[in-house]
Amino acid sequence: MTTTTEPRRRHSRTRGRDHERRDRRAALDVLLARAERGVLSRAEAVVLRQYVTEEMRTADDSRKANAGTTRALDRHRAAADAAIVEAERSAKGWEDTARTYAANMDSARAAVDRVRTLARRMRAGSPQGAAAIYAERIEQALDDDRDALAPEATAIHAAFAAVAESPEARLAEQQRDHDIALATAEHRTRRLGATMQRTVDHYREQAKAAEQRLAAVRAVLPTEPRPRLGLPNDLAYANGTHDLADAVRDALDTAGRS
């Protein structure tokens, strides 16, 4: 009930003041014309002075109100500029972090590819020997999490909140524009932060998955030393196994250095 009647009352008071101002200025024009003709009476001179004083007071009030609104707009403009600068700074930081994780993921993926290629060559070179056995175990270790490195599509859908109506003032439209600019900058900062966080998390998970797959490959490599004694066939088989394991370790070490 109050929210409906208050705007009507303010509108009524504003309309009343406008009506008084028009009447006062019409009377002021008449009194000035009589003063120019030199027929202004003493009582009319008093009224003329009152009208002029009121016009001066109204002009001073308007200047003060406009100055206050201008200062408020300057504050809104400064806040919007600061928010935009902060958003750009945050975006730069998120982009650098994302590039770092992307580089790490590319290195891990390249290592996985090299180990997989080596496993294929081992299988092709010795289909029935130790190479085939280790190639199969390596490929199984790599295939335990086949989809770990698959890229995921990310999308951000954000709704823009409506800006509240500003108070009635001569520069209300300009103030509303600056309010919208400030809200847009803050929303852009939050949206950019969420997007970059998702990207960083995505690359982190991919790099972690690749490291786990490489760790699984290392786990199937022999840890016991090369045998020195035994039957010739057993020694040849064991030495072949260790040679292949050394080749796999070299591939992994090359990936780690890259």
C-alpha positions in Angstrom: 0.0 0.0 0.0 2.8 2.4 0.9 4.9 1.5 -2.2 1.9 2.5 -4.4 1.0 5.8 -2.7 4.5 7.2 -2.1 5.5 7.6 -5.7 2.1 9.3 -6.4 2.7 11.7 -3.5 6.2 12.5 -4.7 4.9 13.0 -8.2 2.1 15.2 -6.9 4.6 17.3 -4.9 6.9 17.6 -8.0 4.0 18.6 -10.2 3.0 21.2 -7.6 6.5 22.7 -7.4 6.7 22.9 -11.2 3.3 24.7 -11.3 4.5 27.2 -8.7 7.7 27.8 -10.6 5.8 28.5 -13.8 3.4 30.9 -12.0 6.3 32.7 -10.3 8.3 33.1 -13.5 5.2 34.4 -15.3 4.6 37.0 -12.6 8.4 37.8 -12.7 8.2 38.6 -16.4 5.3 40.9 -15.8 7.1 42.7 -12.9 10.3 43.0 -15.0 8.3 44.5 -17.9 6.8 47.1 -15.5 10.2 47.9 -14.1 11.5 48.5 -17.6 8.7 51.0 -18.2 9.3 52.7 -14.8 5.8 52.0 -13.5 6.7 49.5 -10.8 5.1 50.3 -7.4 6.8 49.9 -4.1 4.8 46.8 -3.2 5.5 45.3 -6.6 9.3 46.0 -6.1 9.1 44.0 -2.8 7.4 41.1 -4.6 10.0 41.3 -7.4 12.8 41.1 -5.0 11.2 38.0 -3.3 10.8 36.3 -6.7 14.4 37.0 -7.7 15.6 35.7 -4.3 13.6 32.5 -4.7 14.9 32.0 -8.2 18.5 32.4 -6.9 17.9 29.9 -4.1 16.3 27.4 -6.6 19.3 27.8 -8.9 21.7 27.2 -6.0 19.9 24.1 -4.9 19.9 22.7 -8.5 23.7 23.3 -8.8 24.3 21.5 -5.5 22.1 18.6 -6.5 23.9 18.3 -9.9 27.3 18.5 -8.2 26.4 15.7 -5.9 25.1 13.5 -8.7 28.2 14.3 -10.7 30.4 13.1 -7.8 28.4 10.0 -7.5 28.8 9.3 -11.2 32.5 9.8 -10.9 32.7 7.3 -8.1 30.7 4.7 -10.1 33.0 5.3 -13.1 36.1 4.8 -11.1 34.7 1.6 -9.5 33.8 0.3 -12.9 37.2 1.1 -14.3 38.9 -0.6 -11.3 36.7 -3.7 -11.7 37.6 -4.0 -15.4 41.3 -3.6 -14.7 41.1 -6.3 -12.0 39.2 -8.6 -14.4 41.9 -8.2 -17.0 44.6 -8.9 -14.4 42.8 -12.1 -13.2 42.3 -13.2 -16.8 46.0 -12.9 -17.5 46.8 -15.0 -14.4 44.3 -17.7 -15.3 45.5 -17.9 -18.9 49.1 -18.4 -17.7 48.1 -21.2 -15.3 46.1 -22.9 -18.0 49.0 -22.8 -20.4 51.3 -24.3 -17.8 48.9 -27.2 -17.3 48.3 -27.6 -21.0 52.1 -27.9 -21.5 52.4 -30.5 -18.8 49.5 -32.5 -20.3 51.1 -32.4 -23.7 54.4 -33.7 -22.3 52.6 -36.5 -20.5 50.5 -37.4 -23.6 53.7 -37.5 -25.7 55.3 -39.9 -23.2 52.3 -42.1 -23.3 52.4 -42.2 -27.1 56.1 -43.0 -27.2 55.7 -45.9 -24.7 52.7 -47.2 -26.7 54.7 -47.0 -29.9 57.6 -48.9 -28.2 55.2 -51.6 -27.0 53.9 -52.1 -30.6 57.5 -52.4 -31.9 58.3 -54.9 -29.1 55.2 -57.0 -30.0 56.0 -56.9 -33.8 59.7 -57.8 -33.2 59.1 -60.8 -31.0 55.5 -62.0 -31.2 56.1 -65.1 -29.1 59.0 -64.0 -26.8 59.5 -61.8 -23.7 58.9 -58.7 -25.8 55.3 -59.7 -26.6 54.6 -60.5 -22.9 55.9 -57.1 -21.7 54.2 -55.3 -24.7 50.9 -56.8 -23.7 51.3 -55.8 -20.0 52.4 -52.3 -21.0 49.4 -51.8 -23.3 47.1 -53.1 -20.6 48.5 -50.6 -18.2 47.9 -47.8 -20.7 44.4 -49.0 -21.5 43.2 -49.2 -17.9 42.1 -45.6 -18.2 41.6 -45.1 -22.0 39.3 -42.1 -21.6 41.4 -40.2 -19.1 43.0 -38.0 -21.7 39.8 -37.4 -23.8 39.1 -33.6 -23.9 35.9 -32.4 -22.4 33.7 -29.6 -23.7 33.2 -26.8 -21.3 30.5 -24.1 -21.6 29.5 -21.3 -19.3 25.9 -19.9 -19.3 25.5 -16.9 -17.0 22.4 -14.7 -16.7 22.9 -11.0 -16.2 21.1 -9.5 -13.1 18.9 -6.5 -13.8 20.1 -3.2 -12.3 17.8 -1.5 -9.9 16.2 1.8 -10.8 18.2 4.8 -9.6 16.6 7.7 -7.7 15.0 10.5 -9.5 17.6 13.2 -10.5 18.7 15.2 -13.4 21.5 12.7 -14.3 19.6 9.5 -13.4 20.1 8.0 -16.8 23.9 8.5 -16.7 24.1 7.1 -13.2 22.1 4.0 -14.3 24.5 3.5 -17.2 27.5 3.5 -14.9 25.7 1.1 -12.5 25.2 -1.3 -15.3 28.8 -1.0 -16.4 30.0 -1.8 -12.9 27.7 -4.8 -12.6 28.8 -6.0 -16.0 32.5 -5.8 -15.0 31.9 -7.8 -11.8 29.8 -10.4 -13.6 32.6 -10.7 -16.2 35.2 -11.2 -13.5 33.1 -14.0 -11.9 32.4 -15.7 -15.2 36.0 -15.5 -16.3 37.2 -16.9 -13.0 34.8 -19.8 -13.2 35.7 -20.6 -16.8 39.5 -20.5 -16.2 39.1 -22.6 -13.0 37.2 -25.3 -15.1 40.0 -25.2 -17.7 42.8 -25.5 -15.1 40.9 -28.4 -13.4 40.5 -30.1 -16.8 44.2 -29.9 -17.6 45.2 -31.0 -14.1 43.0 -34.1 -14.3 44.4 -35.0 -17.7 48.0 -34.6 -16.5 47.3 -36.6 -13.4 45.7 -39.4 -15.5 48.7 -39.5 -17.8 51.1 -39.7 -14.9 49.0 -42.6 -13.4 49.2 -44.5 -16.7 52.9 -44.0 -16.9 53.2 -45.1 -13.3 51.3 -48.3 -14.2 53.8 -48.9 -17.0 56.7 -48.6 -14.5 55.0 -51.0 -12.2 55.1 -53.8 -14.7 58.9 -53.4 -15.3 61.2 -55.9 -13.6 62.8 -54.8 -10.4 65.1 -57.7 -9.7 68.7 -57.6 -11.0 69.9 -59.4 -14.1 70.6 -63.1 -13.3 74.2 -64.2 -13.7 73.7 -67.9 -13.3 71.3 -70.4 -14.9 70.4 -72.3 -18.0 71.4 -70.6 -21.3 67.8 -70.3 -22.5 66.6 -68.9 -19.1 69.5 -66.4 -19.1 68.7 -65.3 -22.7 65.1 -64.8 -21.8 65.8 -62.9 -18.6 68.4 -60.7 -20.4 66.0 -60.0 -23.2 63.4 -59.0 -20.6 65.8 -56.6 -18.9 66.8 -55.1 -22.3 63.2 -54.4 -23.1 62.6 -52.9 -19.7 65.6 -50.7 -20.1 64.3 -49.4 -23.4 60.9 -48.6 -21.8 62.7 -46.8 -18.9 64.7 -44.8 -21.5 61.4 -43.7 -23.2 59.9 -42.7 -19.8 63.1 -40.8 -18.8 63.1 -39.0 -22.1 59.5 -38.0 -21.5 60.3 -36.8 -18.0 63.2 -34.6 -19.3 60.9 -33.0 -22.0 
